[in-house]
Amino acid sequence: MSPTQSQGGINLELTPEQKMVRDSTAEFTDREILPGITELDQSHTLDMGILRGMAEQGMLGAPIPEEYGGQGLDFVSTALICEEIERGDGGFRTLLSVHLGLNSLTLLEFGSKEQKRKYLVPQARGEKIACFGLTEPNAGSDVASMESTARRDGDRYVLNGQKEWISYAGVADHFLVFAKTDKAAGHRGISAFLLDRSMPGIETRDIERKLGVWAGSTGEIFLSDVEVGAENRLGEEGEGFKIAMYALDMGRFTVAAGALGTIRAAMDAAVKYANQRATFGQPIGRYQFVQDMIAEMVRGYETSRLLVLQAAWLKNKGVRNTRETSLAKWHATECSFQAAHMALQIHGAYGYSAEYPVERLFRNARAPLLYEGTTEIHKMMQAEHALGYRRLNG
Ligand SMILES: Cc1cc2nc3c(=O)[nH]c(=O)nc-3n(C[C@H](O)[C@H](O)[C@H](O)COP(=O)(O)OP(=O)(O)OC[C@H]3O[C@@H](n4cnc5c(N)ncnc54)[C@H](O)[C@@H]3O)c2cc1C
């Protein structure tokens, strides 16, 4: 039975609380992000003031229960925050994805009481920034081929390795990283660790030359003989792969929800421009080729939104949603890249200039097709599930 057919189906109407969250985040984006975003992007500047503002508004702990310093909001509200923030810039939504989706929500699920007190509470309050280090120079989609190691030495572990393409590595206080505790055991040999920037042996470096998210942060983490107590291991030894996959179910949701913001930003810019720009004596919006692109954006937004709401509904119910979240992430990020591409096309040569927002949207919309599962990985997951080769929801 499809989730939409089961009892207590999805309610598409927002509650007063959800509307309030959406409106206050939209105001934040209009006030704090949009006025200066072109300048920040062009100068490759991460504005820590915007991060602090997001923290003050409680965004960095939105779905974390109040007892751990969060807002206790539901997943529809979390999705609305991601959408409104990405309408401003994808770089700031990326912070929500790594800090909240990949790190804090995973800590909430797998953390001990002490780990939650020490790491989750300051993260949910926005006092500390957290990131997620899974990818390595030789291991992206193929997580089990990672080379970082965590050697047990009494009641401690010694970590060595390199993490690559880690969003917010350069400014994070806390790191959730994965390393092999048993090299021979494949994906069952991976364990997860909570690290502090202050630990000796940790270094980070920003990746400067990249296609997009210039107003955000992407970097590398170098681990050389980093010693951590066993109390910093998240979950059991060998549970790292399972923990990483749980984290991705959360992170992918925030990526999918954020993509809605890019589609809206692209659509708003395209509609405005199509009504202003005239060729051959009439606004370009009157031409069917241009209308085709606007219609595709509308379709992309509405279908993506339904998939995001379906995933949010399952998350609110606390049931496994790997299949639905993967579908939402794949579809919404493809639609958002297409929307940005078409918005740029509608702007003609002006779309190629930083004078208009669409070239930034276009560059920023490319990375989500790569991270948290490439488009090909999501297609493979969906096909293998449909073919009966694997069961995504367990
Ligand atoms: C801006 C940005 C931010 C990022 N942030 C983070 C972060 O915060 N934390 C983190 O851990 N990682 C992060 N990543 C890394 C990202 O998750 C990886 O790049 C991604 O998992 C893909 O891995 P890869 O780049 O090694 O590509 P590969 O896995 O080497 O894939 C290369 C190509 O082969 C295809 N391919 C691979 N395997 C298969 C298969 N089985 N079937 C079909 N096709 C296949 C892929 O789809 C892709 O087209 C970030 C990446 C970017 C660009």
The ligand as an SDF file (V2000), in Angstrom:
LIG
                    3D

 53 58  0  0  0  0  0  0  0  0999 V2000
   30.1560   20.8030   -2.5930 C   0  0  0  0  0  0  0  0  0  0  0  0
   30.3030   19.4430   -2.0030 C   0  0  0  0  0  0  0  0  0  0  0  0
   30.0870   19.2560   -0.6430 C   0  0  0  0  0  0  0  0  0  0  0  0
   30.2560   17.9960   -0.0610 C   0  0  0  0  0  0  0  0  0  0  0  0
   30.0840   17.8520    1.3050 N   0  0  0  0  0  0  0  0  0  0  0  0
   30.3570   16.6610    1.8910 C   0  0  0  0  0  0  0  0  0  0  0  0
   30.2980   16.5090    3.3190 C   0  0  0  0  0  0  0  0  0  0  0  0
   29.9520   17.4450    4.0470 O   0  0  0  0  0  0  0  0  0  0  0  0
   30.6380   15.3140    3.8590 N   0  0  0  0  0  0  0  0  0  0  0  0
   31.0220   14.2530    3.0970 C   0  0  0  0  0  0  0  0  0  0  0  0
   31.3240   13.1950    3.6640 O   0  0  0  0  0  0  0  0  0  0  0  0
   31.0680   14.3390    1.7420 N   0  0  0  0  0  0  0  0  0  0  0  0
   30.7520   15.5260    1.1220 C   0  0  0  0  0  0  0  0  0  0  0  0
   30.8300   15.6520   -0.2540 N   0  0  0  0  0  0  0  0  0  0  0  0
   31.3140   14.5230   -1.0410 C   0  0  0  0  0  0  0  0  0  0  0  0
   30.2110   13.7730   -1.7780 C   0  0  0  0  0  0  0  0  0  0  0  0
   29.3450   13.1410   -0.8810 O   0  0  0  0  0  0  0  0  0  0  0  0
   30.8800   12.7910   -2.7590 C   0  0  0  0  0  0  0  0  0  0  0  0
   31.5100   13.5780   -3.7500 O   0  0  0  0  0  0  0  0  0  0  0  0
   29.8870   11.8240   -3.3680 C   0  0  0  0  0  0  0  0  0  0  0  0
   29.5270   10.8410   -2.4240 O   0  0  0  0  0  0  0  0  0  0  0  0
   30.4160   11.1220   -4.6350 C   0  0  0  0  0  0  0  0  0  0  0  0
   31.6480   10.5370   -4.3920 O   0  0  0  0  0  0  0  0  0  0  0  0
   32.8850   10.8160   -5.3840 P   0  0  0  0  0  0  0  0  0  0  0  0
   32.9900   12.2690   -5.6030 O   0  0  0  0  0  0  0  0  0  0  0  0
   34.0520   10.0980   -4.8100 O   0  0  0  0  0  0  0  0  0  0  0  0
   32.4630   10.1530   -6.7450 O   0  0  0  0  0  0  0  0  0  0  0  0
   32.5760    8.6050   -7.1440 P   0  0  0  0  0  0  0  0  0  0  0  0
   31.9510    7.7670   -6.1060 O   0  0  0  0  0  0  0  0  0  0  0  0
   33.9830    8.3020   -7.5060 O   0  0  0  0  0  0  0  0  0  0  0  0
   31.6820    8.5680   -8.4520 O   0  0  0  0  0  0  0  0  0  0  0  0
   32.1590    9.0470   -9.7280 C   0  0  0  0  0  0  0  0  0  0  0  0
   31.0660    8.8040  -10.7700 C   0  0  0  0  0  0  0  0  0  0  0  0
   30.7900    7.3990  -10.8740 O   0  0  0  0  0  0  0  0  0  0  0  0
   29.4270    7.1360  -10.6250 C   0  0  0  0  0  0  0  0  0  0  0  0
   29.2930    5.8870   -9.8930 N   0  0  0  0  0  0  0  0  0  0  0  0
   29.9930    5.4790   -8.8010 C   0  0  0  0  0  0  0  0  0  0  0  0
   29.5860    4.2740   -8.4000 N   0  0  0  0  0  0  0  0  0  0  0  0
   28.5730    3.9050   -9.2250 C   0  0  0  0  0  0  0  0  0  0  0  0
   27.7120    2.7680   -9.3250 C   0  0  0  0  0  0  0  0  0  0  0  0
   27.7960    1.7640   -8.4550 N   0  0  0  0  0  0  0  0  0  0  0  0
   26.7940    2.7670  -10.3020 N   0  0  0  0  0  0  0  0  0  0  0  0
   26.6810    3.7730  -11.1890 C   0  0  0  0  0  0  0  0  0  0  0  0
   27.4580    4.8880  -11.1490 N   0  0  0  0  0  0  0  0  0  0  0  0
   28.3820    4.9350  -10.1820 C   0  0  0  0  0  0  0  0  0  0  0  0
   28.9530    8.3170   -9.7840 C   0  0  0  0  0  0  0  0  0  0  0  0
   27.5340    8.4800   -9.8730 O   0  0  0  0  0  0  0  0  0  0  0  0
   29.7210    9.4690  -10.4190 C   0  0  0  0  0  0  0  0  0  0  0  0
   29.0830    9.8820  -11.5720 O   0  0  0  0  0  0  0  0  0  0  0  0
   30.6270   16.8950   -0.8670 C   0  0  0  0  0  0  0  0  0  0  0  0
   30.7920   17.0640   -2.2490 C   0  0  0  0  0  0  0  0  0  0  0  0
   30.6400   18.3220   -2.8180 C   0  0  0  0  0  0  0  0  0  0  0  0
   30.8430   18.4880   -4.3000 C   0  0  0  0  0  0  0  0  0  0  0  0
  1  2  1  0
  2  3  1  0
  2 52  2  0
  3  4  2  0
  4  5  1  0
  4 50  1  0
  5  6  2  0
  6  7  1  0
  6 13  1  0
  7  8  2  0
  7  9  1  0
  9 10  1  0
 10 11  2  0
 10 12  1  0
 12 13  2  0
 13 14  1  0
 14 15  1  0
 14 50  1  0
 15 16  1  0
 16 17  1  0
 16 18  1  0
 18 19  1  0
 18 20  1  0
 20 21  1  0
 20 22  1  0
 22 23  1  0
 23 24  1  0
 24 25  2  0
 24 26  1  0
 24 27  1  0
 27 28  1  0
 28 29  2  0
 28 30  1  0
 28 31  1  0
 31 32  1  0
 32 33  1  0
 33 34  1  0
 33 48  1  0
 34 35  1  0
 35 36  1  0
 35 46  1  0
 36 37  1  0
 36 45  1  0
 37 38  2  0
 38 39  1  0
 39 40  1  0
 39 45  2  0
 40 41  1  0
 40 42  2  0
 42 43  1  0
 43 44  2  0
 44 45  1  0
 46 47  1  0
 46 48  1  0
 48 49  1  0
 50 51  2  0
 51 52  1  0
 52 53  1  0
M  END
$$$$
